[in-house]
């Protein structure tokens, strides 16, 4: 009995014309964000579906210091299209890692 070999698809190929899941969007946008800014997101604190795609907030280390609690952090708002490509980003705040949020 011959079995058919099934082609394994990458996550970005699962759905023609766009990202399949929120995880796919995060992976694609994260890789593009690193390429654009040189900053690697440490956490995503918001992921929201919009009419034109997605919006997410990413926390990054902008300036590493010793001790680590003194590192300069930033929160970026990133807008993403249906395919997971970044359509824009902006820094919304900067803060020291060890300081509580005053809000």
C-alpha positions, 0 to 999 in steps of 0.5 A: 500500500503506497502512502501519499507524502503530504507536503508540510506547510510553514505557518506563513503558507497555511492561509493564502494571502495572510497570516493564519493565527495571532501567533503567525502575526506575532512571529512575522511582525517580530522578525520585521521589527527587529530588522527595522529597529535592531531591537528585540521585543522582550514581551508583547503586552497587547495584541488587538485585531482591527479592521485593517489588520492588527495592533500590538504593543512590544516592550524592548530594552533600548539601553542595557545597563548594569545592574539590569534593573537600571536598563532603559526600556521602551514600549512600542505600538506596532500596526500590522497588516493582514499578512503580518507586515508592519505598516507603522510603529512608534515609541509610546513611552520610555522608562527604567526597568526597575521603576514602577509604572506611575499610571 
